[in-house]
Amino acid sequence: MTKPLILVTNDDGIVAPGIRALVEVAAELGEIVIVAPDAPQSGKGHAITIHDPLRLNKVQVFPGIEAYECSGTPVDCVKLAKHVVLKGRTIDLCVSGINHGSNASINIIYSGTLSAAMEASLEDIPSIGFSLLDFSFEADFEPAKVWIKKIMQYALNNPFPHGNLLNVNIPKLPLDQIKGFRMSRQAEARWIENFVEGRDPSGQPYYWLSGEFINQDHAEDTDVWALEHGYISVVPSMHDLTNYKALEAMRDIDHL
């Protein structure tokens, strides 16, 4: 049988430890092609490059696996993978990550990891964004790999109902302390932002973004709750940002 074709990408860059761990898992399940940024692109969201040319270079980063580094954003990587690198081929699954740090709750809006997966989903490709709740470059991805393989196998064997994008976040725990998967919804949360002001050598001000994550949703069906209680959160996601409750509540605008 022909192996499934799996596209691997990320936002932390092609040499990040997280993508290496993801490639190791994906290589057990199918034929792998990697297209990832040539430098970290965290927080880029669904940005695309339109005012500068994009560079795409084949690299020997993963022995025996076709890999390309891209000068653009994570979404650019997926677009180039589909339309240039894999033109005419059917991609069976796109996996993005493993991100260094959480992409639960509101973080999906800012995440390059999830935006890359979402871009693939817009092309009708089943897609999963993976994140580990550890921002360290030396994060231990081994406990996550066991669970990632399980859900990738599930995705290859089962069509996603009502969509084709999953946001998967994994707690920073030893393997024997991870309780399993928990289907969840995105928690209502926000960032309280703070800009730290400094001065460059010429005396000009600059600002460094920091902030505090505030969870406003303490129900037991959210991704944040699942992660806090030792579960891997799995959130079915989509690109449709319509507020359907408001759509119905404001129908009187039709008659203004």
Secondary structure, 3 states (H helix, E strand, C coil): CCCCEEEEECCCCCCCHHHHHHHHHHCCCCEEEEEEECCCCCCCCCCCCCCCCCCEEEECCCCCCEEEEECCCHHHHHHHHHHHHCCCCCCCEEEEEEEECCCCCCHHHHCHHHHHHHHHHHCCCCEEEEEECCCCCCCCCHHHHHHHHHHHHHHHHCCCCCCCEEEEEECCCCHHHCCEEEECECCCEEEEEEEEEEECCCCCEEEEEEEEEEECCCCCCEHHHHHHCCEEEEEEECCCCCCHHHHHHCHHHHHC
